[in-house]
Amino acid sequence: MWLAIASRRRNSAIAQKLLAKIDLKLDYIGWLGKRENRECVYQFVAPNDQRDSIFRQWFNLDEAFQNELVSVSNNIKYNYTSH
């Protein structure tokens, strides 16, 4: 994943560029605060591409695998012999 960021870029532009690499983004909402101390407000836009169901499946598979590892390792009996 290659990403070039110019030093003069705003933090929000850098965040947008990073998020774009994984098909996510922030939407500009508006300004917050008085003129002397204003801040831009952005809102996270959740993707509508079913990736949450894929991640949930990966998580469930990983959890099942971890439970299987624990089950197997609890049933191993070690036979220590001294020579």
A tleap script that builds the chain and sets N, CA, C and O, in Angstrom:
source leaprc.protein.ff14SB
mol = sequence {
  NMET TRP LEU ALA ILE ALA SER ARG ARG ARG
  ASN SER ALA ILE ALA GLN LYS LEU LEU ALA
  LYS ILE ASP LEU LYS LEU ASP TYR ILE GLY
  TRP LEU GLY LYS ARG GLU ASN ARG GLU CYS
  VAL TYR GLN PHE VAL ALA PRO ASN ASP GLN
  ARG ASP SER ILE PHE ARG GLN TRP PHE ASN
  LEU ASP GLU ALA PHE GLN ASN GLU LEU VAL
  SER VAL SER ASN ASN ILE LYS TYR ASN TYR
  THR SER CHIE
}
set mol.1.N position { 0.849 -1.170 0.000 }
set mol.1.CA position { 0.000 0.000 0.000 }
set mol.1.C position { 0.890 1.227 0.000 }
set mol.1.O position { 1.540 1.515 1.005 }
set mol.2.N position { 0.933 1.940 -1.081 }
set mol.2.CA position { 1.752 3.127 -1.218 }
set mol.2.C position { 0.908 4.349 -0.928 }
set mol.2.O position { -0.224 4.458 -1.400 }
set mol.3.N position { 1.466 5.288 -0.136 }
set mol.3.CA position { 0.744 6.503 0.208 }
set mol.3.C position { 1.727 7.654 0.290 }
set mol.3.O position { 2.644 7.638 1.110 }
set mol.4.N position { 1.537 8.649 -0.555 }
set mol.4.CA position { 2.385 9.840 -0.523 }
set mol.4.C position { 1.590 10.975 0.097 }
set mol.4.O position { 0.477 11.274 -0.336 }
set mol.5.N position { 2.168 11.609 1.118 }
set mol.5.CA position { 1.492 12.700 1.807 }
set mol.5.C position { 2.415 13.909 1.824 }
set mol.5.O position { 3.541 13.839 2.316 }
set mol.6.N position { 1.929 15.007 1.285 }
set mol.6.CA position { 2.709 16.254 1.301 }
set mol.6.C position { 2.648 16.848 2.709 }
set mol.6.O position { 1.625 16.746 3.387 }
set mol.7.N position { 3.735 17.461 3.142 }
set mol.7.CA position { 3.804 18.000 4.496 }
set mol.7.C position { 2.832 19.161 4.704 }
set mol.7.O position { 2.495 19.475 5.846 }
set mol.8.N position { 2.385 19.789 3.654 }
set mol.8.CA position { 1.486 20.931 3.799 }
set mol.8.C position { 0.007 20.525 3.862 }
set mol.8.O position { -0.867 21.387 3.951 }
set mol.9.N position { -0.276 19.209 3.814 }
set mol.9.CA position { -1.659 18.735 3.852 }
set mol.9.C position { -2.258 18.868 5.254 }
set mol.9.O position { -1.557 18.720 6.255 }
set mol.10.N position { -3.545 19.146 5.310 }
set mol.10.CA position { -4.255 19.210 6.590 }
set mol.10.C position { -4.436 17.792 7.141 }
set mol.10.O position { -4.410 16.810 6.399 }
set mol.11.N position { -4.620 17.716 8.456 }
set mol.11.CA position { -4.829 16.408 9.095 }
set mol.11.C position { -6.031 15.691 8.512 }
set mol.11.O position { -5.999 14.475 8.323 }
set mol.12.N position { -7.091 16.433 8.225 }
set mol.12.CA position { -8.293 15.800 7.678 }
set mol.12.C position { -8.028 15.212 6.298 }
set mol.12.O position { -8.564 14.156 5.961 }
set mol.13.N position { -7.207 15.887 5.497 }
set mol.13.CA position { -6.872 15.362 4.164 }
set mol.13.C position { -6.043 14.094 4.284 }
set mol.13.O position { -6.208 13.166 3.492 }
set mol.14.N position { -5.162 14.048 5.259 }
set mol.14.CA position { -4.348 12.851 5.490 }
set mol.14.C position { -5.248 11.698 5.933 }
set mol.14.O position { -5.108 10.574 5.450 }
set mol.15.N position { -6.172 11.980 6.853 }
set mol.15.CA position { -7.097 10.946 7.317 }
set mol.15.C position { -7.950 10.426 6.154 }
set mol.15.O position { -8.164 9.220 6.026 }
set mol.16.N position { -8.429 11.338 5.316 }
set mol.16.CA position { -9.248 10.930 4.168 }
set mol.16.C position { -8.453 10.022 3.230 }
set mol.16.O position { -8.973 9.034 2.713 }
set mol.17.N position { -7.198 10.372 3.025 }
set mol.17.CA position { -6.352 9.589 2.120 }
set mol.17.C position { -6.100 8.187 2.676 }
set mol.17.O position { -6.131 7.208 1.930 }
set mol.18.N position { -5.853 8.090 3.971 }
set mol.18.CA position { -5.650 6.784 4.605 }
set mol.18.C position { -6.930 5.944 4.560 }
set mol.18.O position { -6.890 4.760 4.224 }
set mol.19.N position { -8.041 6.551 4.894 }
set mol.19.CA position { -9.311 5.830 4.884 }
set mol.19.C position { -9.691 5.364 3.484 }
set mol.19.O position { -10.273 4.292 3.319 }
set mol.20.N position { -9.367 6.157 2.492 }
set mol.20.CA position { -9.695 5.792 1.108 }
set mol.20.C position { -9.008 4.490 0.697 }
set mol.20.O position { -9.517 3.762 -0.156 }
set mol.21.N position { -7.863 4.196 1.298 }
set mol.21.CA position { -7.141 2.958 0.976 }
set mol.21.C position { -7.938 1.717 1.338 }
set mol.21.O position { -7.736 0.650 0.757 }
set mol.22.N position { -8.851 1.858 2.305 }
set mol.22.CA position { -9.692 0.723 2.688 }
set mol.22.C position { -11.172 1.021 2.393 }
set mol.22.O position { -12.071 0.486 3.041 }
set mol.23.N position { -11.390 1.867 1.422 }
set mol.23.CA position { -12.732 2.216 0.943 }
set mol.23.C position { -13.648 2.771 2.028 }
set mol.23.O position { -14.831 2.436 2.079 }
set mol.24.N position { -13.102 3.613 2.888 }
set mol.24.CA position { -13.877 4.316 3.904 }
set mol.24.C position { -13.696 5.811 3.702 }
set mol.24.O position { -12.795 6.238 2.981 }
set mol.25.N position { -14.558 6.617 4.342 }
set mol.25.CA position { -14.393 8.057 4.216 }
set mol.25.C position { -15.067 8.797 5.356 }
set mol.25.O position { -15.852 8.237 6.120 }
set mol.26.N position { -14.730 10.077 5.441 }
set mol.26.CA position { -15.356 11.003 6.371 }
set mol.26.C position { -16.113 12.036 5.551 }
set mol.26.O position { -15.596 12.545 4.557 }
set mol.27.N position { -17.337 12.345 5.964 }
set mol.27.CA position { -18.110 13.397 5.305 }
set mol.27.C position { -17.974 14.691 6.086 }
set mol.27.O position { -18.019 14.689 7.316 }
set mol.28.N position { -17.810 15.787 5.378 }
set mol.28.CA position { -17.739 17.097 5.998 }
set mol.28.C position { -19.132 17.482 6.479 }
set mol.28.O position { -20.093 17.439 5.710 }
set mol.29.N position { -19.242 17.863 7.765 }
set mol.29.CA position { -20.525 18.249 8.356 }
set mol.29.C position { -20.645 19.765 8.443 }
set mol.29.O position { -21.690 20.330 8.117 }
set mol.30.N position { -19.576 20.423 8.884 }
set mol.30.CA position { -19.621 21.882 9.022 }
set mol.30.C position { -18.575 22.372 10.002 }
set mol.30.O position { -17.614 21.672 10.319 }
set mol.31.N position { -18.784 23.593 10.477 }
set mol.31.CA position { -17.861 24.224 11.409 }
set mol.31.C position { -18.431 24.176 12.811 }
set mol.31.O position { -19.647 24.197 13.002 }
set mol.32.N position { -17.538 24.112 13.796 }
set mol.32.CA position { -17.931 24.130 15.196 }
set mol.32.C position { -17.097 25.188 15.895 }
set mol.32.O position { -15.881 25.242 15.710 }
set mol.33.N position { -17.729 26.021 16.689 }
set mol.33.CA position { -17.011 27.032 17.451 }
set mol.33.C position { -17.099 28.407 16.829 }
set mol.33.O position { -17.662 28.596 15.751 }
set mol.34.N position { -16.520 29.372 17.549 }
set mol.34.CA position { -16.517 30.757 17.103 }
set mol.34.C position { -15.431 30.978 16.065 }
set mol.34.O position { -14.538 30.148 15.890 }
set mol.35.N position { -15.520 32.096 15.390 }
set mol.35.CA position { -14.612 32.408 14.291 }
set mol.35.C position { -13.130 32.313 14.688 }
set mol.35.O position { -12.307 31.864 13.890 }
set mol.36.N position { -12.788 32.729 15.902 }
set mol.36.CA position { -11.377 32.713 16.331 }
set mol.36.C position { -10.864 31.298 16.601 }
set mol.36.O position { -9.663 31.038 16.518 }
set mol.37.N position { -11.769 30.402 16.920 }
set mol.37.CA position { -11.349 29.067 17.331 }
set mol.37.C position { -12.222 28.001 16.659 }
set mol.37.O position { -12.764 27.130 17.339 }
set mol.38.N position { -12.358 28.061 15.368 }
set mol.38.CA position { -13.210 27.137 14.630 }
set mol.38.C position { -12.531 25.810 14.370 }
set mol.38.O position { -11.311 25.723 14.227 }
set mol.39.N position { -13.354 24.785 14.313 }
set mol.39.CA position { -12.871 23.462 13.945 }
set mol.39.C position { -13.829 22.863 12.932 }
set mol.39.O position { -15.044 23.034 13.029 }
set mol.40.N position { -13.268 22.161 11.963 }
set mol.40.CA position { -14.097 21.436 10.996 }
set mol.40.C position { -14.634 20.171 11.648 }
set mol.40.O position { -13.935 19.519 12.424 }
set mol.41.N position { -15.858 19.834 11.334 }
set mol.41.CA position { -16.472 18.633 11.886 }
set mol.41.C position { -16.719 17.649 10.743 }
set mol.41.O position { -17.302 17.997 9.716 }
set mol.42.N position { -16.266 16.425 10.946 }
set mol.42.CA position { -16.455 15.357 9.967 }
set mol.42.C position { -17.178 14.205 10.638 }
set mol.42.O position { -17.090 14.030 11.853 }
set mol.43.N position { -17.892 13.421 9.847 }
set mol.43.CA position { -18.597 12.263 10.366 }
set mol.43.C position { -18.167 11.031 9.574 }
set mol.43.O position { -18.068 11.059 8.347 }
set mol.44.N position { -17.919 9.957 10.304 }
set mol.44.CA position { -17.548 8.694 9.677 }
set mol.44.C position { -18.730 8.160 8.884 }
set mol.44.O position { -19.862 8.162 9.366 }
set mol.45.N position { -18.463 7.706 7.674 }
set mol.45.CA position { -19.495 7.114 6.821 }
set mol.45.C position { -19.268 5.610 6.802 }
set mol.45.O position { -18.271 5.119 6.274 }
set mol.46.N position { -20.212 4.899 7.388 }
set mol.46.CA position { -20.096 3.438 7.424 }
set mol.46.C position { -20.317 2.878 6.027 }
set mol.46.O position { -21.243 3.299 5.333 }
set mol.47.N position { -19.488 1.944 5.608 }
set mol.47.CA position { -19.649 1.368 4.274 }
set mol.47.C position { -20.915 0.527 4.187 }
set mol.47.O position { -21.359 -0.055 5.176 }
set mol.48.N position { -21.475 0.474 3.017 }
set mol.48.CA position { -22.673 -0.324 2.787 }
set mol.48.C position { -22.338 -1.435 1.792 }
set mol.48.O position { -22.962 -1.556 0.737 }
set mol.49.N position { -21.351 -2.233 2.148 }
set mol.49.CA position { -20.888 -3.267 1.222 }
set mol.49.C position { -20.823 -4.654 1.864 }
set mol.49.O position { -20.152 -5.547 1.347 }
set mol.50.N position { -21.508 -4.831 2.967 }
set mol.50.CA position { -21.608 -6.114 3.659 }
set mol.50.C position { -20.281 -6.607 4.242 }
set mol.50.O position { -20.162 -7.782 4.587 }
set mol.51.N position { -19.291 -5.732 4.355 }
set mol.51.CA position { -18.010 -6.193 4.908 }
set mol.51.C position { -18.143 -6.597 6.368 }
set mol.51.O position { -17.360 -7.415 6.850 }
set mol.52.N position { -19.120 -6.041 7.084 }
set mol.52.CA position { -19.299 -6.425 8.477 }
set mol.52.C position { -19.674 -7.896 8.610 }
set mol.52.O position { -19.253 -8.550 9.564 }
set mol.53.N position { -20.455 -8.429 7.676 }
set mol.53.CA position { -20.805 -9.850 7.742 }
set mol.53.C position { -19.582 -10.731 7.452 }
set mol.53.O position { -19.440 -11.811 8.025 }
set mol.54.N position { -18.715 -10.269 6.571 }
set mol.54.CA position { -17.481 -11.014 6.276 }
set mol.54.C position { -16.574 -11.018 7.497 }
set mol.54.O position { -16.037 -12.061 7.867 }
set mol.55.N position { -16.400 -9.858 8.126 }
set mol.55.CA position { -15.567 -9.791 9.324 }
set mol.55.C position { -16.165 -10.633 10.443 }
set mol.55.O position { -15.422 -11.265 11.194 }
set mol.56.N position { -17.487 -10.657 10.574 }
set mol.56.CA position { -18.136 -11.465 11.603 }
set mol.56.C position { -17.863 -12.950 11.356 }
set mol.56.O position { -17.617 -13.699 12.301 }
set mol.57.N position { -17.904 -13.378 10.096 }
set mol.57.CA position { -17.599 -14.775 9.772 }
set mol.57.C position { -16.144 -15.103 10.105 }
set mol.57.O position { -15.860 -16.158 10.673 }
set mol.58.N position { -15.220 -14.198 9.752 }
set mol.58.CA position { -13.811 -14.419 10.087 }
set mol.58.C position { -13.635 -14.516 11.593 }
set mol.58.O position { -12.914 -15.383 12.088 }
set mol.59.N position { -14.294 -13.625 12.316 }
set mol.59.CA position { -14.179 -13.624 13.770 }
set mol.59.C position { -14.701 -14.940 14.352 }
set mol.59.O position { -14.063 -15.540 15.218 }
set mol.60.N position { -15.862 -15.381 13.870 }
set mol.60.CA position { -16.437 -16.638 14.362 }
set mol.60.C position { -15.531 -17.829 14.067 }
set mol.60.O position { -15.358 -18.706 14.914 }
set mol.61.N position { -14.948 -17.862 12.857 }
set mol.61.CA position { -14.020 -18.943 12.517 }
set mol.61.C position { -12.788 -18.905 13.414 }
set mol.61.O position { -12.327 -19.943 13.888 }
set mol.62.N position { -12.262 -17.719 13.642 }
set mol.62.CA position { -11.088 -17.569 14.486 }
set mol.62.C position { -11.402 -17.982 15.916 }
set mol.62.O position { -10.604 -18.660 16.565 }
set mol.63.N position { -12.561 -17.573 16.401 }
set mol.63.CA position { -12.960 -17.930 17.759 }
set mol.63.C position { -13.119 -19.441 17.903 }
set mol.63.O position { -12.694 -20.016 18.905 }
set mol.64.N position { -13.729 -20.086 16.908 }
set mol.64.CA position { -13.887 -21.547 16.934 }
set mol.64.C position { -12.525 -22.231 16.912 }
set mol.64.O position { -12.314 -23.217 17.619 }
set mol.65.N position { -11.598 -21.712 16.102 }
set mol.65.CA position { -10.250 -22.275 16.026 }
set mol.65.C position { -9.534 -22.136 17.364 }
set mol.65.O position { -8.882 -23.075 17.821 }
set mol.66.N position { -9.652 -20.970 17.994 }
set mol.66.CA position { -9.006 -20.744 19.294 }
set mol.66.C position { -9.587 -21.690 20.353 }
set mol.66.O position { -8.851 -22.243 21.170 }
set mol.67.N position { -10.904 -21.870 20.331 }
set mol.67.CA position { -11.535 -22.786 21.291 }
set mol.67.C position { -11.057 -24.216 21.077 }
set mol.67.O position { -10.855 -24.960 22.037 }
set mol.68.N position { -10.878 -24.597 19.820 }
set mol.68.CA position { -10.378 -25.942 19.509 }
set mol.68.C position { -8.948 -26.106 20.013 }
set mol.68.O position { -8.597 -27.162 20.540 }
set mol.69.N position { -8.123 -25.077 19.857 }
set mol.69.CA position { -6.743 -25.147 20.353 }
set mol.69.C position { -6.720 -25.326 21.865 }
set mol.69.O position { -5.948 -26.131 22.386 }
set mol.70.N position { -7.554 -24.588 22.559 }
set mol.70.CA position { -7.609 -24.697 24.016 }
set mol.70.C position { -8.066 -26.089 24.407 }
set mol.70.O position { -7.510 -26.687 25.328 }
set mol.71.N position { -9.071 -26.614 23.721 }
set mol.71.CA position { -9.596 -27.945 24.013 }
set mol.71.C position { -8.518 -29.006 23.821 }
set mol.71.O position { -8.360 -29.887 24.666 }
set mol.72.N position { -7.783 -28.931 22.729 }
set mol.72.CA position { -6.729 -29.907 22.451 }
set mol.72.C position { -5.601 -29.782 23.453 }
set mol.72.O position { -5.119 -30.793 23.965 }
set mol.73.N position { -5.168 -28.564 23.745 }
set mol.73.CA position { -4.034 -28.399 24.654 }
set mol.73.C position { -4.394 -28.808 26.080 }
set mol.73.O position { -3.508 -29.212 26.833 }
set mol.74.N position { -5.652 -28.717 26.473 }
set mol.74.CA position { -6.073 -29.159 27.812 }
set mol.74.C position { -6.069 -30.669 27.935 }
set mol.74.O position { -5.996 -31.191 29.048 }
set mol.75.N position { -6.144 -31.385 26.825 }
set mol.75.CA position { -6.190 -32.854 26.848 }
set mol.75.C position { -4.829 -33.501 26.648 }
set mol.75.O position { -4.727 -34.728 26.682 }
set mol.76.N position { -3.791 -32.717 26.442 }
set mol.76.CA position { -2.454 -33.274 26.252 }
set mol.76.C position { -1.852 -33.584 27.617 }
set mol.76.O position { -1.801 -32.731 28.503 }
set mol.77.N position { -1.402 -34.811 27.762 }
set mol.77.CA position { -0.740 -35.204 29.006 }
set mol.77.C position { 0.753 -35.280 28.741 }
set mol.77.O position { 1.200 -35.919 27.789 }
set mol.78.N position { 1.498 -34.631 29.580 }
set mol.78.CA position { 2.941 -34.619 29.426 }
set mol.78.C position { 3.545 -35.704 30.302 }
set mol.78.O position { 3.189 -35.850 31.472 }
set mol.79.N position { 4.462 -36.458 29.720 }
set mol.79.CA position { 5.133 -37.514 30.454 }
set mol.79.C position { 6.594 -37.110 30.619 }
set mol.79.O position { 7.410 -37.234 29.706 }
set mol.80.N position { 6.884 -36.629 31.805 }
set mol.80.CA position { 8.265 -36.207 32.076 }
set mol.80.C position { 9.008 -37.357 32.755 }
set mol.80.O position { 8.568 -37.870 33.784 }
set mol.81.N position { 10.108 -37.745 32.185 }
set mol.81.CA position { 10.941 -38.794 32.801 }
set mol.81.C position { 12.308 -38.223 33.075 }
set mol.81.O position { 12.840 -37.444 32.283 }
set mol.82.N position { 12.864 -38.602 34.174 }
set mol.82.CA position { 14.204 -38.128 34.486 }
set mol.82.C position { 15.205 -39.195 34.099 }
set mol.82.O position { 14.938 -40.386 34.256 }
set mol.83.N position { 16.331 -38.787 33.607 }
set mol.83.CA position { 17.371 -39.735 33.151 }
set mol.83.C position { 18.472 -39.802 34.150 }
set mol.83.O position { 19.439 -40.539 33.955 }
savepdb mol mol.pdb
quit
